[in-house]
């Protein structure tokens, strides 16, 4: 990555990390995908039960492969015939992995979900939440973060899943009530009541959507 972009990302990440701290969450900055993976693994004790919602960023840094090949109880919902059972198992997991659709410079997390298994696990249940967030997802404020989640992340995901929604065709949110909509549940995480639960690793890269 361009050295000027890297420097900007490093400085911006420190602002976000301060914002997260003020909201009882812990932030980290990783200069590379490999460093992000190592930070994440340092937060996950061996033997832990670990699961995740959808999270391309988690895959992109190689964390899923490391967990599957390591001494961890990785609950892979794709391997479950009963998807509901896999989703319910997440609520009692030691660690839940996710990304965030957007994050503000002052540390507010914005996420949209269709089935709500991801946002509900971020909000409550798993003992620890580890989020992998590319610097491309940092927005100026809450309004910008919501716009990013609705107009960037959501249309890309509906296209990726082959869903029939207006945003699949237009590439932008149409505030639809389509049966295929994935904009069913909105989670704004502005403060964590439980210190040490939510950890956000900001990565000097463009990750996910």
C-alpha positions as semicolon CSV with decimal commas, in nm:
position;residue;x (nm);y (nm);z (nm)
1;X;0,000;0,000;0,000
2;X;0,116;0,355;-0,074
3;X;0,330;0,489;0,212
4;X;0,119;0,807;0,238
5;X;-0,202;0,607;0,265
6;X;-0,042;0,384;0,527
7;X;0,061;0,684;0,737
8;X;-0,284;0,835;0,709
9;X;-0,443;0,503;0,809
10;X;-0,214;0,468;1,109
11;X;-0,299;0,817;1,235
12;X;-0,672;0,774;1,170
13;X;-0,670;0,437;1,344
14;X;-0,533;0,597;1,660
15;X;-0,830;0,836;1,660
16;X;-1,073;0,544;1,621
17;X;-0,895;0,347;1,895
18;X;-0,935;0,641;2,135
19;X;-1,303;0,655;2,044
20;X;-1,344;0,284;2,110
21;X;-1,172;0,316;2,448
22;X;-1,414;0,593;2,547
23;X;-1,696;0,350;2,468
24;X;-1,556;0,064;2,681
25;X;-1,424;-0,126;2,378
26;X;-1,065;-0,212;2,288
27;X;-0,904;-0,119;1,959
28;X;-0,584;-0,232;1,787
29;X;-0,405;-0,129;1,469
30;X;-0,251;-0,386;1,236
31;X;-0,019;-0,271;0,959
32;X;-0,090;-0,586;0,755
33;X;-0,327;-0,881;0,724
34;X;-0,067;-1,109;0,883
35;X;-0,030;-0,879;1,181
36;X;-0,409;-0,863;1,215
37;X;-0,424;-1,243;1,225
38;X;-0,155;-1,258;1,495
39;X;-0,333;-0,998;1,709
40;X;-0,660;-1,190;1,674
41;X;-0,496;-1,519;1,773
42;X;-0,342;-1,351;2,079
43;X;-0,697;-1,268;2,191
44;X;-0,822;-1,627;2,149
45;X;-0,686;-1,876;2,406
46;X;-0,622;-2,228;2,278
47;X;-0,910;-2,460;2,351
48;X;-1,166;-2,182;2,310
49;X;-1,494;-2,239;2,131
50;X;-1,497;-1,998;1,838
51;X;-1,763;-1,917;1,581
52;X;-1,864;-1,639;1,347
53;X;-2,137;-1,484;1,141
54;X;-2,073;-1,387;0,783
55;X;-1,741;-1,206;0,770
56;X;-1,533;-1,189;0,455
57;X;-1,267;-0,986;0,638
58;X;-1,212;-1,270;0,886
59;X;-1,142;-1,506;0,595
60;X;-0,927;-1,254;0,410
61;X;-0,666;-1,226;0,686
62;X;-0,636;-1,606;0,708
63;X;-0,786;-1,630;1,056
64;X;-1,043;-1,898;0,978
65;X;-0,780;-2,134;0,835
66;X;-0,554;-2,072;1,136
67;X;-0,835;-2,161;1,376
68;X;-0,938;-2,472;1,183
69;X;-0,579;-2,593;1,181
70;X;-0,507;-2,498;1,542
71;X;-0,607;-2,615;1,887
72;X;-0,949;-2,452;1,890
73;X;-1,309;-2,570;1,887
74;X;-1,414;-2,388;1,570
75;X;-1,789;-2,409;1,518
76;X;-1,823;-2,397;1,141
77;X;-2,187;-2,330;1,059
78;X;-2,127;-2,426;0,696
79;X;-2,052;-2,780;0,819
80;X;-2,382;-2,804;1,008
81;X;-2,688;-2,955;0,840
82;X;-2,897;-2,775;1,100
83;X;-2,800;-2,411;1,045
84;X;-3,023;-2,298;1,331
85;X;-2,832;-2,520;1,573
86;X;-2,504;-2,367;1,455
87;X;-2,639;-2,015;1,500
88;X;-2,768;-2,092;1,849
89;X;-2,432;-2,244;1,946
90;X;-2,275;-1,905;1,879
91;X;-2,448;-1,749;2,181
92;X;-2,260;-1,974;2,422
93;X;-1,924;-1,954;2,241
94;X;-1,613;-1,818;2,407
95;X;-1,533;-1,601;2,105
96;X;-1,745;-1,463;1,823
97;X;-1,571;-1,335;1,510
98;X;-1,715;-1,069;1,285
99;X;-1,639;-0,760;1,087
100;X;-1,840;-0,438;1,090
101;X;-2,027;-0,283;0,801
102;X;-1,892;0,054;0,911
103;X;-1,726;0,229;1,204
104;X;-1,713;0,597;1,287
105;X;-1,400;0,791;1,368
106;X;-1,518;0,819;1,727
107;X;-1,572;0,444;1,765
108;X;-1,939;0,371;1,694
109;X;-2,002;0,037;1,517
110;X;-2,281;0,015;1,258
111;X;-2,410;-0,322;1,134
112;X;-2,705;-0,443;0,928
113;X;-2,825;-0,803;0,919
114;X;-3,087;-1,018;0,752
115;X;-3,128;-1,314;0,988
116;X;-2,997;-1,115;1,287
117;X;-2,771;-1,398;1,406
118;X;-2,463;-1,178;1,356
119;X;-2,592;-0,856;1,512
120;X;-2,756;-1,037;1,801
121;X;-2,430;-1,218;1,886
122;X;-2,239;-0,889;1,871
123;X;-2,490;-0,740;2,114
124;X;-2,510;-1,027;2,363
125;X;-2,416;-1,388;2,422
126;X;-2,058;-1,483;2,334
127;X;-1,806;-1,401;2,606
128;X;-1,577;-1,212;2,368
129;X;-1,627;-1,049;2,028
130;X;-1,328;-1,000;1,798
131;X;-1,391;-0,780;1,494
132;X;-1,166;-0,750;1,189
133;X;-1,224;-0,412;1,022
134;X;-1,044;-0,276;0,718
135;X;-0,964;0,095;0,720
136;X;-1,191;0,130;0,416
137;X;-1,485;0,103;0,656
138;X;-1,399;0,406;0,870
139;X;-1,650;0,689;0,822
140;X;-1,658;1,048;0,946
141;X;-1,971;1,011;1,157
142;X;-2,278;0,802;1,236
143;X;-2,469;0,931;0,933
144;X;-2,183;0,841;0,699
145;X;-2,150;0,498;0,859
146;X;-2,519;0,425;0,811
147;X;-2,501;0,538;0,448
148;X;-2,201;0,313;0,392
149;X;-2,375;0,014;0,546
150;X;-2,690;0,065;0,337
151;X;-2,541;0,182;0,007
152;X;-2,212;-0,007;-0,012
153;X;-2,218;-0,318;0,207
154;X;-2,582;-0,418;0,158
155;X;-2,597;-0,398;-0,225
156;X;-2,270;-0,588;-0,262
157;X;-2,392;-0,862;-0,030
158;X;-2,728;-0,899;-0,203
159;X;-2,543;-0,931;-0,534
160;X;-2,302;-1,182;-0,379
161;X;-2,589;-1,396;-0,251
162;X;-2,788;-1,367;-0,574
163;X;-3,088;-1,208;-0,403
164;X;-3,372;-1,030;-0,579
165;X;-3,381;-0,684;-0,424
166;X;-3,393;-0,338;-0,583
167;X;-3,038;-0,264;-0,465
168;X;-2,913;-0,574;-0,646
169;X;-3,019;-0,406;-0,970
170;X;-2,945;-0,042;-0,887
171;X;-2,640;-0,076;-0,661
172;X;-2,789;0,158;-0,402
173;X;-3,039;0,130;-0,118
174;X;-3,403;0,178;-0,220
175;X;-3,537;0,134;0,136
176;X;-3,723;-0,171;0,014
177;X;-3,947;-0,424;0,186
178;X;-3,856;-0,702;-0,054
179;X;-3,889;-1,058;0,081
180;X;-3,517;-1,093;0,003
181;X;-3,407;-0,780;0,189
182;X;-3,107;-0,821;0,416
183;X;-3,167;-0,484;0,583
184;X;-3,390;-0,632;0,852
185;X;-3,202;-0,553;1,172
186;X;-2,984;-0,249;1,242
187;X;-2,736;-0,256;1,531
188;X;-2,566;0,062;1,653
189;X;-2,300;-0,022;1,911
190;X;-2,217;0,307;2,083
191;X;-2,102;0,163;2,417
192;X;-2,018;-0,178;2,562
193;X;-2,140;-0,228;2,916
194;X;-1,892;-0,514;2,961
195;X;-1,528;-0,404;2,956
196;X;-1,298;-0,643;2,770
197;X;-1,575;-0,800;2,564
198;X;-1,554;-0,622;2,227
199;X;-1,216;-0,601;2,052
200;X;-1,178;-0,423;1,718
201;X;-0,871;-0,483;1,502
202;X;-0,830;-0,206;1,244
203;X;-0,633;-0,330;0,943
204;X;-0,425;-0,122;0,704
205;X;-0,602;-0,272;0,403
206;X;-0,929;-0,272;0,211
207;X;-1,117;-0,569;0,354
208;X;-1,467;-0,701;0,302
209;X;-1,746;-0,483;0,174
